[in-house]
């Protein structure tokens, strides 16, 4: 099974998607499973995991309904207010939904760089392990040290780093980012998505050679057994088409053993989230 570990779906409204600025104006429309299914099929991708883009319980419910109606949406990483006193109660309606596999908070937008170490947030994270849910780290390189401290406090919790913490590929900045990545990858239950990198490069002029050094670090730090392919569709489309994003990872791994390529392109995601095997129609 080949799995895209990071996709988004939405019904667009300016009020709810204010982060889509003028530079990303092409994203100011609805993006639904029917819009990506053909591209996935042509690229040989069987299933996907949908990831939250708004911080509302309504979106989490909607994504789970989308997954129930589209078999190839095999998992949902949703949102609850992890800082809320009733965070456990917010989780309860979702934990019995088979597609609900994890939780994410848009930490990159928080003004407090120490946000992930707030006591209320830590209490929320503590709810996830017992419910067999992962937590997605959506952060910038400046947050990597805080992320490592967070992970150190939850040695049995599984974490997933989104987009390699968004390194500044445009400026070829790698040294400090690499230090932070290596420190975070030292924790064995941290996985990492090979996703979102074309949008951290020069949208109009990126080449695979610009991204390769960051892949080198990721494979060296995490190993093929903790890396997940993700497209970050439709956000990726401001810089590349779906097939290009798939090829970027596949071409990089062309000389690697079959078992490693199969793991990154779906096996790791299926194992991490216990995704169902079978036909996704």
C-alpha positions as CSV (number, residue, x, y, z in Angstrom):
1,X,0.0,0.0,0.0
2,X,1.4,3.4,-1.0
3,X,0.2,6.2,1.3
4,X,0.4,10.0,1.0
5,X,0.8,10.9,4.7
6,X,-0.1,14.5,4.4
7,X,-3.0,16.0,2.5
8,X,-5.5,18.8,3.2
9,X,-9.2,19.2,2.2
10,X,-11.3,22.3,2.6
11,X,-14.3,24.3,1.6
12,X,-12.8,27.7,1.2
13,X,-13.9,30.9,2.9
14,X,-11.7,33.9,3.3
15,X,-12.7,34.3,7.0
16,X,-11.6,30.7,7.9
17,X,-8.5,30.5,5.7
18,X,-6.8,33.9,6.3
19,X,-3.4,32.2,6.0
20,X,-3.9,31.8,2.3
21,X,-2.4,35.2,1.2
22,X,-2.2,36.8,-2.2
23,X,0.9,34.8,-3.1
24,X,-1.2,31.6,-2.7
25,X,-4.3,33.0,-4.4
26,X,-4.7,29.8,-6.4
27,X,-5.6,28.0,-3.2
28,X,-8.6,30.2,-2.6
29,X,-11.2,27.6,-3.7
30,X,-12.6,24.3,-2.5
31,X,-10.2,21.3,-2.5
32,X,-12.0,18.0,-2.0
33,X,-11.1,14.3,-2.4
34,X,-12.5,14.2,-5.9
35,X,-10.0,16.9,-6.9
36,X,-6.9,14.8,-6.1
37,X,-8.0,11.2,-6.7
38,X,-7.0,11.1,-10.3
39,X,-3.6,12.5,-9.7
40,X,-3.0,10.0,-6.9
41,X,-4.0,7.1,-9.1
42,X,-1.7,8.2,-11.9
43,X,1.1,8.5,-9.4
44,X,0.4,5.1,-7.9
45,X,-0.7,6.3,-4.5
46,X,-3.4,4.2,-3.0
47,X,-4.5,6.1,0.1
48,X,-3.9,9.3,2.1
49,X,-4.1,10.8,5.5
50,X,-6.0,14.1,5.8
51,X,-4.5,16.7,8.1
52,X,-6.3,19.6,9.8
53,X,-5.9,23.1,8.4
54,X,-8.2,25.0,10.8
55,X,-8.4,24.8,14.6
56,X,-12.0,23.9,15.1
57,X,-13.8,20.8,16.2
58,X,-16.2,21.3,13.3
59,X,-13.4,20.8,10.9
60,X,-12.3,17.6,12.6
61,X,-15.9,16.3,12.4
62,X,-16.1,17.2,8.7
63,X,-12.7,15.5,7.9
64,X,-13.9,12.3,9.6
65,X,-17.1,12.5,7.5
66,X,-15.1,13.0,4.4
67,X,-13.0,9.9,5.3
68,X,-16.1,7.9,5.9
69,X,-17.4,8.8,2.5
70,X,-14.1,8.3,0.6
71,X,-12.4,5.0,1.4
72,X,-9.0,6.1,0.1
73,X,-8.9,8.8,2.9
74,X,-7.6,6.2,5.4
75,X,-6.8,8.5,8.3
76,X,-7.4,11.9,9.8
77,X,-5.1,14.0,11.9
78,X,-7.6,16.4,13.5
79,X,-7.6,19.1,16.1
80,X,-8.9,19.5,19.6
81,X,-8.1,22.3,22.0
82,X,-5.3,20.5,23.9
83,X,-5.1,23.4,26.4
84,X,-8.8,23.2,27.3
85,X,-9.9,21.9,30.7
86,X,-12.3,19.6,28.9
87,X,-9.7,18.3,26.3
88,X,-10.5,14.7,27.3
89,X,-14.2,15.3,26.7
90,X,-13.4,16.9,23.3
91,X,-11.5,13.8,22.3
92,X,-14.2,11.3,23.2
93,X,-16.5,11.7,20.2
94,X,-13.6,11.0,17.9
95,X,-11.6,8.2,19.4
96,X,-14.1,5.5,18.3
97,X,-13.9,6.7,14.7
98,X,-11.6,4.3,13.0
99,X,-10.0,7.0,10.7
100,X,-9.1,9.2,13.7
101,X,-5.3,8.6,14.0
102,X,-3.8,11.8,15.5
103,X,-4.0,15.4,16.6
104,X,-2.2,18.6,15.4
105,X,-2.0,22.1,16.7
106,X,-0.7,24.9,14.4
107,X,2.2,25.8,16.8
108,X,4.1,27.6,14.0
109,X,1.6,30.4,14.3
110,X,1.8,30.8,18.1
111,X,3.5,34.0,19.2
112,X,5.0,32.2,22.2
113,X,8.0,30.2,21.1
114,X,7.7,28.2,24.3
115,X,4.1,27.3,23.6
116,X,4.6,23.6,23.6
117,X,5.9,23.6,27.2
118,X,2.9,25.4,28.7
119,X,1.4,23.2,31.5
120,X,-2.0,23.2,29.9
121,X,-0.6,22.1,26.6
122,X,1.4,19.3,28.3
123,X,-1.7,18.1,30.0
124,X,-3.4,17.8,26.6
125,X,-0.5,15.9,25.1
126,X,-0.6,13.5,28.0
127,X,-4.1,12.4,26.9
128,X,-2.9,11.0,23.5
129,X,-0.8,8.0,24.4
130,X,-3.5,6.0,26.1
131,X,-5.8,6.6,23.2
132,X,-3.1,5.4,20.7
133,X,-3.0,8.8,18.9
134,X,0.0,10.5,17.4
135,X,0.8,14.2,17.7
136,X,2.0,16.1,14.6
137,X,4.6,18.8,15.2
138,X,4.0,21.7,12.9
139,X,6.9,24.0,13.7
140,X,9.7,26.1,12.3
141,X,13.4,25.4,12.8
142,X,13.5,27.9,15.7
143,X,11.1,25.5,17.6
144,X,13.2,22.4,17.3
145,X,14.9,22.7,20.7
146,X,11.5,23.2,22.4
147,X,10.1,20.2,20.4
148,X,13.0,18.0,21.7
149,X,12.2,19.1,25.3
150,X,8.5,18.3,24.7
151,X,9.3,14.9,23.3
152,X,11.7,14.1,26.2
153,X,8.8,14.5,28.7
154,X,6.7,11.9,26.9
155,X,9.0,8.9,26.2
156,X,6.1,6.6,25.1
157,X,4.2,9.1,23.0
158,X,4.6,8.9,19.2
159,X,5.3,12.2,17.5
160,X,5.4,13.1,13.8
161,X,7.4,16.0,12.5
162,X,5.7,17.8,9.6
163,X,7.6,19.2,6.7
164,X,11.0,18.6,8.3
165,X,10.3,21.7,10.4
166,X,10.2,23.9,7.3
167,X,13.9,24.6,6.6
168,X,14.7,27.7,4.7
169,X,15.6,26.0,1.4
170,X,15.3,29.3,-0.5
171,X,18.3,30.7,1.4
172,X,20.1,27.3,1.6
173,X,20.1,27.5,5.4
174,X,21.0,24.1,6.8
175,X,23.6,24.1,9.6
176,X,21.5,25.2,12.6
177,X,18.4,23.4,11.2
178,X,20.4,20.2,11.0
179,X,21.6,20.5,14.6
180,X,18.0,20.8,15.7
181,X,16.8,17.9,13.5
182,X,19.5,15.6,14.8
183,X,18.6,16.3,18.4
184,X,14.9,15.7,17.8
185,X,15.6,12.5,15.7
186,X,17.5,11.0,18.7
187,X,14.2,10.2,20.3
188,X,13.1,6.9,18.7
189,X,9.3,7.6,18.7
190,X,9.7,10.7,16.5
191,X,8.7,10.1,12.9
192,X,9.2,12.6,10.1
193,X,7.2,13.5,6.9
194,X,9.1,14.2,3.7
195,X,6.5,16.8,2.8
196,X,6.1,20.5,2.2
197,X,9.6,21.1,1.0
198,X,8.9,22.5,-2.4
199,X,7.1,25.4,-0.8
200,X,10.1,26.1,1.4
201,X,12.2,26.4,-1.8
202,X,12.0,29.0,-4.5
203,X,8.5,28.2,-5.9
204,X,9.4,29.1,-9.5
205,X,13.0,28.0,-9.7
206,X,13.5,25.0,-7.4
207,X,15.2,21.9,-8.5
208,X,15.7,18.5,-6.9
209,X,19.3,19.4,-6.1
210,X,18.0,22.2,-3.9
211,X,16.1,19.7,-1.8
212,X,18.5,16.8,-1.8
213,X,20.8,18.1,1.1
214,X,17.7,18.2,3.4
215,X,16.7,14.7,2.4
216,X,20.3,13.6,3.1
217,X,20.0,14.8,6.6
218,X,16.5,13.3,7.1
219,X,17.6,9.8,6.0
220,X,20.8,10.0,8.0
221,X,18.9,11.1,11.2
222,X,15.7,9.1,11.1
223,X,16.5,6.2,8.8
224,X,14.1,4.9,6.2
225,X,12.0,3.2,8.9
226,X,10.8,6.5,10.4
227,X,10.2,8.6,7.3
228,X,6.8,9.1,5.6
229,X,6.1,10.4,2.1
230,X,3.6,13.3,2.1
231,X,2.6,15.6,-0.7
232,X,1.1,18.5,1.3
233,X,-1.5,18.8,-1.4
234,X,-3.0,21.2,-2.3
235,X,-0.5,23.6,-0.8
236,X,2.3,22.0,-2.8
237,X,0.5,23.1,-6.0
238,X,1.8,26.7,-5.7
239,X,5.3,25.3,-6.5
240,X,4.8,21.8,-8.1
241,X,2.2,19.4,-9.4
242,X,1.3,16.3,-7.5
243,X,3.3,14.0,-9.8
244,X,6.4,16.2,-9.3
245,X,6.2,16.0,-5.6
246,X,5.9,12.2,-5.7
247,X,8.8,11.9,-8.1
248,X,10.9,14.2,-6.0
249,X,10.9,11.6,-3.2
250,X,10.9,8.5,-5.5
251,X,13.8,9.8,-7.6
252,X,15.9,10.5,-4.5
253,X,15.4,6.9,-3.3
254,X,15.9,5.3,-6.7
255,X,19.2,3.6,-5.6
256,X,17.9,2.5,-2.2
257,X,16.7,-1.0,-1.4
258,X,13.2,-1.9,-2.4
259,X,12.3,-2.5,1.3
260,X,13.3,1.1,2.2
261,X,11.4,2.6,-0.7
262,X,8.3,0.7,0.2
263,X,8.6,1.7,3.8
264,X,8.8,5.5,3.0
265,X,6.2,5.4,0.3
266,X,3.5,3.8,2.6
267,X,4.7,1.0,4.8
268,X,5.7,3.3,7.6
269,X,2.5,5.2,7.5
270,X,0.4,2.0,7.6
271,X,2.4,0.8,10.6
272,X,2.4,4.0,12.4
273,X,-1.3,4.6,12.2
274,X,-2.5,1.0,11.8
275,X,-4.1,1.9,8.5
276,X,-6.4,-0.7,7.0
277,X,-5.0,-2.7,4.1
278,X,-7.0,-3.4,1.0
279,X,-8.6,-1.7,-2.0
280,X,-9.3,2.1,-1.6
281,X,-12.1,2.9,-4.1
